[in-house]
Amino acid sequence: MNNDDEKIEYLLKIQELKEKGFYSTFCYNINSNLEDIKFEYENLKQQEFLNNLSLADKIIENKYNMSFIGGLLDEFNNFVKKKKEEEDN
């Protein structure tokens, strides 16, 4: 693979990440230095990775919160059930 082909490959990868909402620090093109383009791509990939970690943390947190709320609702339902049984007696 020659230098220009590799640049095009990385430029396309950068463009895909931009379309996902990640911002590049510079507008790279075929005349840009290959090492600069690679460095930018790696930075954007790291942003994507950190973003995915943050999303995973939020999902786990929400699952925990839902379990907690579910437990509270179960306790409340048991309380209401006991009160009704007491009233019936």
N, C-alpha and C positions, 0 to 999 in steps of 0.2 A: 504494500500500500504506500503510495507516495504521500508527500507532505500535504498537498492540497486535498487529496481524498480523505486523509485523517482530519484535516480542518473541517471539511464539509460534514463529516460524521459527527464531530463534537458540536459544531454549530447547530446541526439539526437536533441533537440531544438537548442543547441549551434552549432552543426554541420550544421544544416539548415541555420543558420545565417552566418556561415563561408562560405558556398557555395554561399551565396548572396554577398560575398565580404567584410564582416565585420571580423575584426581580433580580435582574443582572445589574452589576455595578457599572457596566460599560457596554456600548453597542459594538460587538465584535463582528468582523467580516472576514472574507477570504484573505485579506491583506494583513490581518492581525497575526501576531506571533503565536505559534502553535502552543507553546508552553503557557502563555497567558490564557489562551482559550481553554486548555485542559484544567488550569488552576480554577478558572471561573466555573467550569462544569463541576469540579469536585466540591467547590463551595456551595453551589446550588443543590447538589445531591445531599450534602450534609444538612442543609436547611430542610430539605424534604424529609430526611430521616428524623431530624429533631421534631418536625411537625407531626410525623406519624407517631412518634413516642408520646408527644403531648396528647394526641387524639386517643391513643391507647390508654393513657392515664385517666383521661376523662371518662372513657367507657367503663373502666374498672371502678372508678369512683361512683359513677351513676349506678352501676350494678350493686355496689355495696349499699348505697343510699336506698335503693329500691328494696333490698333485702331487709334493711333496718325498718323502713316504713311498713313493709309487709308484716314484719314481726309485731310492730306496734298495732297494726290493724287487727291482727289475730288476737292480741291481748285485749283490745277494746271489744271485739266481738265476743270473746269469752266472758268478759265483764258484763256485757249487756245480756248475754244468755243466762248468767247466774242471777242477775237482778230480776229477770222475767220469771225464772224458776222460783225465786224467793217470793215474788208477788203472787204467783199461782198457789203457793202453799199457804 
